[in-house]
Amino acid sequence: MMNLIVWLVVGGIIGWLASIVMKTDGQQGILLNVVVGVVGAAIAGWLLSPIMGVPTINQNAFSIGAMLMSLIGAIVLLAIVNTLRRGKPR
């Protein structure tokens, strides 16, 4: 149970940082930040982890490398969403 809470909190922080980088922070609330962080980590785990050899937070790894990999995945997710929404990434 504690691992789930830590996972959601770290996912929220990663989603929030990604929204700041992509300048979508004003459009998102806490729940969407958590979703972006967790789904972004899943995308990074699927695409980037096999290439880089670094786990994500979804793989129960809470290291600096795992958090950076999850952040990259969250930024990629927001870029995809922005592209689909507006036709161009911000």
Backbone bond lengths (Angstrom), bond angles and torsions (degrees), N, CA, C in turn:
res aa  C-N    CA-C-N  psi(-1)  N-CA   C-N-CA  omega(-1)  CA-C   N-CA-C  phi
1 M - - - 1.452 - - 1.530 110.66 -
2 M 1.322 116.41 -42.07 1.456 119.81 -179.61 1.520 111.02 -65.70
3 N 1.340 116.60 -36.17 1.454 120.81 178.77 1.528 110.49 -62.58
4 L 1.328 118.15 -37.76 1.459 122.72 178.39 1.521 110.79 -64.20
5 I 1.321 116.52 -42.55 1.468 120.52 179.50 1.521 110.75 -64.83
6 V 1.317 117.25 -44.99 1.468 121.08 178.21 1.524 109.91 -62.21
7 W 1.326 116.95 -42.29 1.466 122.46 179.65 1.533 110.57 -60.31
8 L 1.339 117.78 -43.53 1.463 121.44 179.33 1.525 111.86 -68.98
9 V 1.320 117.27 -39.87 1.470 120.54 179.11 1.531 110.38 -65.57
10 V 1.326 116.77 -47.51 1.474 120.34 179.35 1.528 109.86 -64.65
11 G 1.323 118.03 -39.80 1.466 121.13 176.13 1.517 111.80 -60.87
12 G 1.332 116.41 -40.18 1.467 120.43 177.03 1.514 112.72 -64.35
13 I 1.320 116.53 -41.91 1.470 120.48 178.51 1.526 110.27 -65.50
14 I 1.317 116.94 -42.67 1.469 120.38 178.92 1.525 110.37 -64.52
15 G 1.331 117.66 -42.95 1.465 121.03 177.02 1.519 111.99 -62.30
16 W 1.329 116.55 -39.57 1.461 121.21 178.70 1.537 110.62 -65.14
17 L 1.342 116.74 -44.69 1.468 120.05 178.33 1.530 111.15 -63.43
18 A 1.329 117.04 -40.18 1.464 120.33 178.28 1.523 110.47 -64.65
19 S 1.335 117.37 -38.43 1.465 119.63 179.46 1.526 111.36 -68.33
20 I 1.324 117.38 -30.97 1.463 120.38 175.44 1.528 109.72 -68.61
21 V 1.333 116.97 -44.67 1.468 121.15 179.48 1.530 110.83 -61.31
22 M 1.340 116.38 -40.95 1.470 121.01 -177.19 1.527 112.41 -89.60
23 K 1.327 117.78 3.28 1.461 124.19 178.30 1.531 112.94 57.69
24 T 1.328 115.95 41.39 1.465 121.41 175.47 1.524 110.73 -118.48
25 D 1.321 116.88 17.89 1.460 121.23 -174.13 1.529 112.31 -63.15
26 G 1.323 117.80 -37.40 1.452 121.29 -179.16 1.514 113.30 -69.96
27 Q 1.319 117.83 -19.13 1.461 122.08 -177.00 1.521 112.57 -91.72
28 Q 1.321 118.31 -11.53 1.453 122.47 -172.65 1.516 111.57 -114.11
29 G 1.302 115.77 147.36 1.450 121.53 173.23 1.515 109.75 -103.96
30 I 1.306 115.42 -172.20 1.463 120.71 -177.59 1.521 111.52 -63.97
31 L 1.324 116.91 -44.16 1.461 120.47 -178.12 1.530 111.33 -62.56
32 L 1.315 116.87 -43.24 1.465 119.87 179.21 1.522 111.43 -67.42
33 N 1.329 118.03 -33.15 1.464 120.53 175.32 1.528 110.92 -62.80
34 V 1.327 117.09 -41.91 1.467 120.58 177.93 1.523 109.88 -63.32
35 V 1.328 116.71 -45.44 1.466 120.72 179.95 1.522 110.39 -61.28
36 V 1.328 117.78 -45.38 1.465 121.35 179.69 1.522 110.65 -62.00
37 G 1.325 117.68 -42.39 1.462 120.92 179.93 1.518 112.56 -64.40
38 V 1.324 117.11 -44.92 1.462 120.93 -177.28 1.530 111.14 -72.79
39 V 1.332 117.13 -45.09 1.470 120.08 179.50 1.536 110.10 -68.62
40 G 1.318 116.98 -37.30 1.467 120.18 175.70 1.516 112.02 -62.38
41 A 1.323 116.60 -38.04 1.466 120.41 176.30 1.525 110.69 -66.52
42 A 1.338 116.61 -35.83 1.464 119.71 177.22 1.523 110.86 -66.38
43 I 1.327 116.83 -40.77 1.467 120.73 177.32 1.520 110.23 -63.30
44 A 1.323 116.58 -44.32 1.469 119.96 178.43 1.514 111.04 -63.77
45 G 1.325 116.83 -38.22 1.461 120.44 178.84 1.511 112.32 -66.00
46 W 1.308 115.84 -33.07 1.463 120.59 -179.39 1.527 112.06 -80.98
47 L 1.339 117.21 -40.51 1.463 120.78 -175.47 1.530 114.33 -95.91
48 L 1.312 116.41 -47.86 1.465 120.36 -168.18 1.528 115.03 -96.08
49 S 1.318 117.63 -33.93 1.464 119.67 -177.47 1.524 113.96 -58.59
50 P 1.343 118.98 -43.76 1.473 117.59 178.39 1.534 112.90 -63.01
51 I 1.313 116.42 -33.09 1.474 120.50 -179.30 1.530 111.07 -75.49
52 M 1.331 116.08 -46.66 1.467 121.47 -174.89 1.526 113.19 -86.71
53 G 1.316 117.55 -22.70 1.453 120.68 -178.10 1.512 113.92 75.39
54 V 1.337 116.82 20.66 1.461 122.09 179.77 1.526 107.83 -115.05
55 P 1.331 118.81 131.26 1.469 120.04 179.68 1.528 111.61 -75.06
56 T 1.318 116.30 173.53 1.463 122.24 175.12 1.519 108.65 -115.57
57 I 1.344 116.25 177.15 1.466 119.32 179.65 1.522 111.17 -67.35
58 N 1.320 118.49 -22.70 1.463 121.41 178.18 1.527 111.65 -70.94
59 Q 1.312 117.52 -14.75 1.457 122.11 179.66 1.525 110.57 -101.05
60 N 1.336 116.48 24.98 1.465 124.12 179.21 1.520 113.37 56.08
61 A 1.305 116.52 37.17 1.464 121.96 175.26 1.527 107.47 -118.01
62 F 1.307 117.50 116.48 1.448 121.40 -178.46 1.522 110.82 -112.29
63 S 1.337 116.06 53.62 1.457 121.74 176.62 1.528 108.78 -99.53
64 I 1.310 116.02 171.64 1.462 120.79 177.77 1.532 110.09 -61.62
65 G 1.321 117.44 -43.29 1.471 121.32 178.94 1.518 112.10 -61.41
66 A 1.335 116.62 -40.52 1.466 120.84 179.05 1.520 110.79 -66.20
67 M 1.302 116.82 -38.80 1.458 120.02 179.55 1.520 111.44 -70.59
68 L 1.325 117.27 -38.58 1.465 119.96 176.30 1.532 111.22 -65.78
69 M 1.314 116.94 -40.86 1.461 120.80 177.84 1.524 110.15 -63.07
70 S 1.320 117.67 -41.45 1.464 121.90 178.12 1.523 110.82 -66.42
71 L 1.331 117.06 -37.67 1.463 120.99 177.12 1.523 110.86 -63.59
72 I 1.303 117.24 -42.62 1.472 120.67 177.61 1.523 110.11 -61.47
73 G 1.320 116.98 -42.54 1.465 120.42 177.63 1.519 111.87 -62.46
74 A 1.341 117.85 -40.00 1.459 121.68 179.01 1.525 110.93 -67.24
75 I 1.318 117.45 -38.04 1.469 120.94 177.04 1.517 110.10 -65.48
76 V 1.328 117.45 -41.76 1.465 121.61 176.90 1.532 110.01 -61.10
77 L 1.331 116.77 -43.19 1.467 120.80 178.61 1.520 111.00 -60.54
78 L 1.331 118.57 -46.30 1.455 121.12 179.43 1.518 111.75 -65.72
79 A 1.336 118.04 -35.38 1.469 120.60 176.67 1.527 110.43 -64.37
80 I 1.319 116.96 -41.10 1.468 120.80 178.31 1.530 110.35 -64.29
81 V 1.326 116.55 -45.55 1.467 120.43 179.52 1.518 110.68 -62.68
82 N 1.333 117.81 -43.70 1.463 120.90 178.51 1.521 111.60 -63.54
83 T 1.317 117.35 -38.36 1.462 121.05 178.49 1.521 110.68 -65.01
84 L 1.308 117.12 -43.44 1.464 120.36 179.37 1.523 111.81 -68.41
85 R 1.307 116.43 -34.21 1.460 121.02 -178.42 1.523 113.30 -75.98
86 R 1.307 116.93 -45.51 1.462 121.54 -172.03 1.524 114.45 -112.74
87 G 1.314 116.59 -12.52 1.451 119.17 -177.48 1.509 114.07 91.54
88 K 1.339 117.60 -7.63 1.457 121.40 178.06 1.516 109.65 -154.06
89 P 1.337 118.04 145.05 1.464 119.78 177.01 1.529 110.63 -72.13
90 R 1.324 116.55 149.45 1.467 120.47 178.68 1.485 110.35 -95.69
